[in-house]
């Protein structure tokens, strides 16, 4: 079941579950402090999790921001436990994210995935995402 991860409901087991699946997504990256992120982000970040028997087995987050060109969302950190893949969990997370984005009045939702993530690309295409003719740049600070 897809639910919103909220600070007041967060347990130490939730943090352990999230750490385990985050490592699958970005094994070389240090994960941020989840309670601090939830406290600071409030209405600017939507963090969804998928629970199976009380255990978090999938997650996705979306930052939301308003600029001159509109109210936008950026989906990140979409990952499903390896043992649970192929069961529609990623699709359920993204569909819920899109619905909540519409409810909040977003004009556009962006996401990024690497070229070798074929299953993710197929899912995003199936859900209506299109490749934007641009380059993504980043500057680690």
C-alpha positions as MATLAB code, in Angstrom:
seq = 'XXXXXXXXXXXXXXXXXXXXXXXXXXXXXXXXXXXXXXXXXXXXXXXXXXXXXXXXXXXXXXXXXXXXXXXXXXXXXXXXXXXXXXXXXXXXXXXXXXXXXXXXXXXXXXXXXXXXXXXXXXXXXXXXXXXXXXXXXXXXX';
ca = [
       0.000    0.000    0.000;
       1.267    3.487   -0.924;
       1.344    6.000    1.929;
       2.885    9.393    2.574;
       5.906    9.216    4.849;
       5.361   11.736    7.639;
       7.621   12.695   10.512;
       5.026   11.990   13.208;
       4.585    8.409   11.938;
       8.274    7.625   11.307;
       9.738    4.687   13.248;
      13.282    3.417   13.615;
      12.220    0.342   11.597;
      11.088    2.653    8.786;
      14.520    4.308    8.750;
      16.241    0.911    8.600;
      13.974   -0.196    5.727;
      14.629    3.031    3.803;
      18.388    2.749    4.314;
      18.318   -0.790    2.899;
      16.491    0.121   -0.302;
      18.327    3.452   -0.730;
      21.589    1.494   -0.892;
      20.192   -0.423   -3.885;
      19.622    2.869   -5.704;
      22.790    4.745   -4.785;
      25.318    2.425   -3.105;
      28.107    5.018   -3.112;
      26.034    7.914   -1.786;
      25.456    8.780    1.855;
      21.795    8.985    2.747;
      20.502   12.141    4.416;
      18.967   12.322    7.893;
      15.368   11.248    7.269;
      13.720   12.931   10.285;
      15.573   16.187    9.537;
      14.545   16.047    5.871;
      10.898   15.463    6.760;
      10.929   18.254    9.336;
      12.603   20.793    7.064;
      10.786   19.886    3.843;
       7.189   20.026    5.116;
       5.040   20.937    2.102;
       7.924   21.229   -0.404;
       8.702   17.508   -0.574;
       6.304   14.623   -1.001;
       7.794   11.323    0.119;
       5.810    8.197   -0.683;
       6.548    4.692    0.546;
       5.092    1.316   -0.323;
       4.565   -1.058    2.576;
       4.189   -4.817    2.377;
       3.371   -6.394    5.760;
       4.408   -3.199    7.584;
       7.849   -3.205    5.878;
       8.845   -0.410    3.500;
       9.778   -2.098    0.219;
       9.579    0.867   -2.148;
       9.867    4.643   -2.098;
       9.799    7.757   -4.248;
      10.139   11.432   -3.431;
       9.207   14.613   -5.266;
      10.481   18.105   -4.604;
       8.092   20.890   -5.562;
       9.022   24.449   -6.429;
       7.517   27.514   -8.035;
       9.380   29.596  -10.580;
       8.363   32.073  -13.269;
       7.693   29.246  -15.737;
       5.298   27.438  -13.392;
       4.773   25.201  -10.389;
       6.894   22.110  -10.941;
       7.806   18.803   -9.383;
      10.982   16.767   -9.655;
      10.713   13.054   -8.829;
      13.796   11.444   -7.295;
      14.961    8.415   -5.355;
      12.508    5.936   -6.888;
      13.506    2.459   -5.780;
      11.891   -0.891   -5.005;
      13.452   -3.740   -3.024;
      15.028   -6.205   -5.464;
      12.905   -9.107   -4.164;
       9.702   -7.113   -4.751;
      10.347   -5.874   -8.290;
       7.961   -6.795  -11.085;
       4.886   -6.552   -8.836;
       3.739   -3.067   -9.881;
       5.120   -1.283   -6.814;
       7.115    1.288   -8.793;
       4.089    1.959  -10.980;
       1.831    2.405   -7.938;
       4.307    4.871   -6.403;
       4.627    6.969   -9.563;
       0.895    6.942  -10.279;
       0.194    8.172   -6.750;
       2.904   10.807   -7.135;
       1.326   12.049  -10.375;
      -2.141   12.172   -8.838;
      -0.916   14.116   -5.823;
       1.021   16.453   -8.109;
      -2.178   17.198  -10.027;
      -4.061   17.779   -6.768;
      -1.411   20.289   -5.680;
      -1.653   22.155   -8.980;
       1.711   21.278  -10.528;
       2.140   22.321  -14.181;
       4.938   19.857  -14.961;
       6.704   16.938  -13.339;
      10.268   16.036  -14.243;
      12.401   13.021  -13.469;
      15.787   11.696  -14.443;
      16.994    8.154  -14.925;
      20.172    6.638  -16.274;
      20.219    5.152  -19.786;
      20.809    1.602  -18.516;
      17.683    1.549  -16.296;
      15.501   -0.042  -18.962;
      12.661   -1.125  -16.653;
      12.368    2.397  -15.221;
      12.426    3.955  -18.689;
       9.672    1.575  -19.860;
       7.559    2.447  -16.810;
       7.976    6.200  -17.196;
       7.162    6.003  -20.919;
       4.082    3.883  -20.209;
       2.890    6.538  -17.734;
       3.222    9.308  -20.333;
       6.627   10.828  -19.603;
       8.493   12.057  -22.673;
      12.187   12.735  -23.160;
      12.878   16.454  -22.955;
      15.403   17.680  -25.488;
      17.939   19.015  -23.019;
      21.040   18.143  -21.068;
      21.122   17.680  -17.313;
      24.082   19.345  -15.624;
      25.049   19.158  -11.991;
      27.659   20.736   -9.768;
      28.473   18.928   -6.514;
      28.926   21.435   -3.708;
];
